[in-house]
Amino acid sequence: MRNLIRIALEGAFTNFKRIFFAADRVTDMELRRQISTLSVEVDDRVDEKACIGCSGCANVCPTGAIEMKPLANPVKLTDDWTKDKVPEINLERCVVCYYCHDFCPIFSLYGQKGTVHPSCVGDQEVDVSQFLNQPFKISEDKLNVIAQYLSDNTVLRNREEGD
């Protein structure tokens, strides 16, 4: 009986702390205020410095939540490649499937963090130039599949036609 009373008192005290002193809250009061006033600022989902602008993420997005927005100042990455657009995620259409993240060639080819994240995973600092100058080995058939998929606009065309 003594143990039962002790358990009841400990539970009552814990609930009292939770209710009156906000103990064990997952979100702080500032975030709760932002949620209640619909003023939550969403973290960036795309690391524009690391992105190479290949449109692969937009091609694989099953809901069409990713659109490529043009850059005001295109960035020359190599002699053959100039980045002139970066992805923008429409969070109302995103289903957080991570196809964009998994297909990002920076992630696929170099084993580093991808540049597109439907959910915030923390700050990212990726310098693309070090990867572009670093040799890597990939079989010719895999490289052809990746190149074909990155340049395959049938996915975009089918989405526009409603297929």
C-alpha positions, -999 to 999 in steps of 0.1 A, spaced: 0 0 0 29 23 9 44 18 -26 11 25 -43 8 58 -24 44 67 -33 37 60 -70 5 81 -70 23 110 -54 52 109 -78 29 108 -107 8 137 -94 40 157 -88 53 149 -123 20 160 -139 19 191 -117 54 201 -130 44 194 -166 12 215 -164 24 244 -143 61 247 -151 62 234 -187 86 206 -177 93 180 -204 80 201 -233 94 192 -267 88 226 -282 97 258 -264 72 286 -258 86 307 -287 81 280 -312 46 274 -298 39 311 -303 51 310 -339 29 279 -346 -2 295 -331 3 328 -351 13 309 -383 46 327 -384 71 298 -384 101 305 -406 110 274 -426 147 266 -428 163 265 -463 159 231 -479 184 235 -507 221 243 -503 224 266 -533 262 268 -530 266 230 -534 239 225 -560 252 220 -595 218 228 -611 213 195 -630 175 193 -625 178 157 -615 158 163 -583 130 180 -603 129 151 -627 125 124 -600 100 143 -577 68 122 -579 45 151 -568 61 179 -589 70 198 -557 104 208 -571 107 236 -597 140 249 -610 143 286 -605 167 306 -626 197 323 -609 202 360 -614 239 354 -618 248 320 -634 279 303 -619 305 286 -641 315 254 -624 337 239 -651 346 247 -687 316 226 -698 290 233 -671 274 266 -659 248 265 -632 220 287 -642 192 274 -620 186 258 -586 157 238 -572 130 253 -551 107 230 -531 70 237 -527 64 224 -492 27 221 -497 32 195 -524 63 177 -509 55 143 -494 90 140 -479 99 108 -499 136 119 -501 138 109 -538 153 143 -545 179 138 -518 188 102 -528 191 111 -565 212 142 -560 244 135 -580 265 153 -554 253 127 -529 253 98 -554 287 103 -569 307 116 -540 291 100 -509 287 134 -492 255 151 -479 230 157 -507 221 193 -514 183 189 -513 166 180 -481 128 180 -477 133 182 -439 159 203 -422 189 182 -412 211 210 -399 236 233 -415 255 222 -445 288 235 -458 298 218 -491 324 232 -514 316 218 -549 349 229 -564 369 203 -544 347 176 -558 348 188 -593 386 187 -593 389 154 -575 390 123 -598 365 96 -591 359 62 -606 325 51 -618 318 25 -645 308 37 -679 274 20 -679 265 36 -646 276 69 -658 255 65 -689 224 56 -669 229 87 -646 235 110 -676 204 97 -694 182 100 -663 195 136 -656 187 147 -691 155 128 -694 128 154 -698 100 128 -705 93 129 -668 87 166 -669 68 163 -702 45 136 -688 38 157 -657 28 187 -679 6 165 -700 -11 150 -670 2 114 -675 
